[in-house]
Amino acid sequence: MNRGTLPMRIPPALIVHRHDTDNRTLVTLAGEIDLNSAPLVRASLERCLHDGIRAIDVDVTAVTFCDCSGLNAFLYALLHTAAAGGSLRLIHPSPALERLVTLTGSGSLFLTLPDALAGSRPPPQIPPLYETAHRLAPTLPARLGGIL
C-alpha cells in the first residue's frame, strides 16, 4: 500500500445455504442484506419455489444487517410463496430485524419467535395467507418487484 492511500473496503459477503427435506426447506442466511445482496436473497427464495418447495423457513440468526431492500426481498418472496399455496417464515431474527419488520407492519406476516422466547410472549396472530395477500394488495405497487 502506498503511503497516503486508504485501504480498499471489501463489502461483507452474504452467505446463503439451503437444506431441503421433502417439500420443506431451510434457507440459512449469514452476513449483511442490503441493496447489493438483496437480489441474491430474492433469487435464492425464488429458486425454492421453482424447485417445487412450498414451505420455506429462512434462518436469519446470522444476519448482521438488513435494510429496506432486504425487507422488500422477503416481502416479494412471501407474496409469491403465498400465491403458490406455500408459507415463508423468518426464524430467529435479530432485535434490529424484528424491529424493522414490526415498524413496517409486516412483522405478523412471517416472523416467528426463537424457541427460548416462545413461552414468554403470546404467539403472534397470523391471518390466513389468502387474507394477508388480499389485504396487502392495495398497498403494494402495481408492478411486483417495485420498491415498497
N, C-alpha and C positions, 0 to 999 in steps of 0.2 A: 504494500500500500504506500503510495506517495504521501509525503508529508503535506498536510493541509487538505487531503481528500477525506471525505466521510465514508465509512464502510457502507456497502450496499445492504439494505434491509431486505431479507428474503421473507415474503409473507408466509405465515404459518399455513401448513397444508391441512386439508380436510381429508380424513381417512374414512372410507366407507367400507364396512364389512357386512356381508349378507349371509344369513344362515337359514335355509329353508327346511321345514318339516311338513310333509304332506301339503296342505293348502294354506299354510301359515308361514310367515317369515319374520325373522328378527333382523332388522337393519340397525347396525350399531354405527353411530357417527362419533368421530373424535376430532376436535380442533375447532376452528372458527367458521361460522357460516355467515358470509357477507355477500356483497354484490358479485364478487369473483367466484365464490364457491357455491352459491345457491343453485346455479344451473346443474351442478353435479348432484345435489340433493334431489332436485326435481327429476332429473334423468334416471337416477337410481330408483326412485319410487315409481316412476312410470314403467320402468323395466319390470318391476314386480307384477304390475297389472298385465303387461304384455305377456308375461310368462304364466299367467293364469292364477296367480296368487291373489286372494281376496281378503285375507286377514293380515294386516301389516302392523307390526309393533316396531316403533322406532325408539331405540335406546339412546337418549341424549345425555346420559350421565357425564360423558367426557367432552361435551360441547362447552367450550370456554367462552364463546361469544356468539350471539345470534342477533342480527339486525332485522329490519322490516323486510328485506329481500329474502331472508331465510324464512321468516314467518309466511311470506307470500308463497314460497315454495311448498311449505307444509299445507297451507290452505288450498292451494291448487291440487295437491295430491289428495287431500281429504275429499274435495268435491268430486274428483274423478273416481276415487275409490268408492265413494257412496253411490255414484251413478252406475258403477259396475256391480252394485249389490254387496260391497265389502265394507270393511272397517279399517280405520287407521288410528292408532293411539301413540301419543308421545309418552315414553316411560322414563321416570326419574329425571325430570327437568331440574335444572339449577334454579335457585331462587330468582335469578335475573330473567331466565327464560319463562318461568312461571308467571312472573310479574308482567312481562311483555304480552303474553297471550291473554292474561287477565285484564290488563288495561285496555286491550283492543276488543274485549268482549268475546273472544274466541276460546277462552280457557275451558269452558264446559264442553266444547266440541270434541277435544281429543286429548286432554290431559288426564293422567292417572297419577295417583299418589304413590310414593315409594312404599314398599312393604312395611317399613318401620313406622310410617305415619298413618297407615291405613286405618288403624283403630282409633286414632286420636282426633280425627275430624270426620264428619259425616261424608259419605261418598257424594260426589257431585251428581246432580240430577241431569242426566243426559237424555235429551229428547230423541225419539226415533230418528234415524238418519234421513228419512224422507222429509220429515217436518223441518229438520235442521237445514237441509239443502233448499227446501222451498222458502223458508224464512230468510235465508241469506240471499237468495237470487235477486231480489230487487236492489240490494245494496252493492252488488258486485258490478264491475264494468261489463258492458255488453259483450266484449270480446274476452274470453278466458285467456289468461296469460298476460293480461294488462297488469299494471301496478295497482295494488289495492290502496 
